[in-house]
Amino acid sequence: MARKPLIAGNWKMNLNHLEAIALVQKIAFSLPAKYFEKVDVTVIPPFTDIRSVQTLVEGDKLLLTYGAQDVSAHESGAYTGEISGSMLAKLGCTFVVVGHSERRTLHGESDETVLAKTKAALGCGITPIVCIGEGLNIREAGEHVAYNVAQLKASLAGLSADEISQIVVAYEPVWAIGTGKVASAADAQEVCKAVRDTLAELASPEVAQAVRVLYGGSVNAKNAGELIAQPDVDGGLVGGASLKADEFATLSAIAAGGPLP
Ligand SMILES: O=C(CO)COP(=O)(O)O
């Protein structure tokens, strides 16, 4: 089955809601409707921007989608500072990132937490983008494939094949995030293939063929073509380059197979 590429722009803690509107308008202006037949494009702004992005996307009938960077594992209640899946669903979020390495590292999120958040997203009809990735020490020890497979299995433990069919996986080697050190296309393919093989084991070969596996870590308009050309790399989770309208639009056009805007 041909998988439609997905380009997801993780803005991290950048841009207020006014800046968000300006950026989304510029991206949408650069990407006419024909591109969206061949690529799904989504922006993942901070929580405080999402309502403004929703109003713009719905009002102008834009074809790009949007999502959130995190979701609570809980449905509602005394969880100060947290945002629930149903709140995000009400805001029209298509995607939510779960288990980003910055949350795993800076907020101590375990695989169990990531699993609980993945379930919370699925329960609200939002597609979780489940992130995995190894640190430099594991890469240097040559244990990256086993490490990522174990992290993926623990982050999806107990999900049904149907649930697994509704997720996106993002492989983001920690040493490549924000460092300008992109994984080689062969490195990205090696782990993304191992992810797909693991999905086949956990769910079924059919589900594994349908689930999109993204690469993330210093993706830009120059390296995106080679990365996405890999058979098991179905798009990118883009950080820094997603904050520049021209570059993000170009990246999306590359994933759509061109022409460049
Ligand atoms: O963490 C990332 C996306 O989630 C990658 O960030 P950069 O593209 O800035 O390396």
The ligand as an ORCA input file, in Angstrom:
! r2SCAN-3c Opt
* xyz 0 1
  O      12.941     17.429     17.591
  C      12.711     17.626     16.411
  C      11.337     17.604     15.907
  O      10.470     17.072     16.831
  C      13.800     17.923     15.460
  O      14.264     19.206     15.689
  P      15.268     19.863     14.631
  O      14.642     19.683     13.263
  O      15.355     21.301     15.045
  O      16.554     19.116     14.751
*
